[in-house]
Amino acid sequence: MVVDGAQAVAHFDIDVQALDCDFYAFSGHKMYGPTGIGVLYGREKLLEAMPPWQSGGEMIERVRIEQTTYAPLPFKFEAGTPDISGAVALAAAVDYLDGLDGEAVTNHETSLLAYASASLNRVEGLRIVGTAPAKGPVVSFLLDGVHPHDVGTLLDQQGVAVRTGHHCAMPLMDALGIPGTVRASFSLYNSPADVDKLSQAVRTARSML
Amino acid sequence: MTLATSAPALDDIRSTFGFFDSWQDKYAFLIDIGKALTPLPEAYRIDDNLVRGCQSQVWLVPRFDGDHLGLAIDSDAHIVRGLIAIVLAAYDERSPREILDFDIEALFDELDLMGHLSPTRGNGLRAMVGRIRGIAQEHADH
């Protein structure tokens, strides 16, 4: 079992043993680290059994004409010159998150989510898409009769950063019969004042559209 | 049936844009001129008429009146409809040669559009322009 944990690592304490997954992947830029680098956790016996996927420096142990042996984990999978500065910066991001009280972070984000959901639900003509009780700190929404890109543009102009579009889930958007959504995501650095600014900006966008 | 458009004149767009200081006002104007466009009938909102490269859906239906290219364009997004109004003001009911000779990038620069559109929207606008210039090129060669 492979888990894509890119959206989870910055918001929840993750225990790969408790999850009992074979692989767990996440990216640096979703946890306040640099872009272009990520982490793949793998069960040791599976990684041992897997052949290298790329050859190059540092991943070999001994090269002979007759036979080549590979370096131990994790070097077997890290051919060539690595992204050294990216790895150092990602480690700093991991240390930063590790130094925080994970439960407090989750509680903070959960309370922002509840406040934002209540606040946005009071905007006339606004519909929240996705209301699972245990969802992460994100609110996807639509304004009646308005394309999500239009809302995104007007929020951007007001200094509010959201993601708009299909969120890499085109079949889901097709199934829901919508072109996409506007999605506000909350994180440990957001405050209730940010939620107020979002709600106000959505109201302004609605009045313009 | 006749597919009419109702874009304002290019000079009106230029002077109104120049009049507004804030981008909020400019967006409100774009939304207004977009809403004033004649909607493309549902029968023309088909995949064959979609402009590839636009993030929102944009349908484009060309027709020739004599040697003039008439354009009916529509979108499912209001701000994109406003951009369409600008494109129509520049290109609609012009000859292929006039279209090819018109420096639309200079117009976008003058309106400072590209600096205020997201890169994907800017690319979509250029895709629309590319499609129209492609049609004009085909007919200019004949």
Interface residues (C-beta under 8 A of the other chain):
Chain A: V146 H147 H149 D150 G152 T153 L154 D156 Q157 Q158 G165 P179 M208 L209
Chain B: W23 Q24 Y27 A28 I31 Q55 S56 Q57 D76 A77 H78 I79 V80 H116 L117 S118 R121
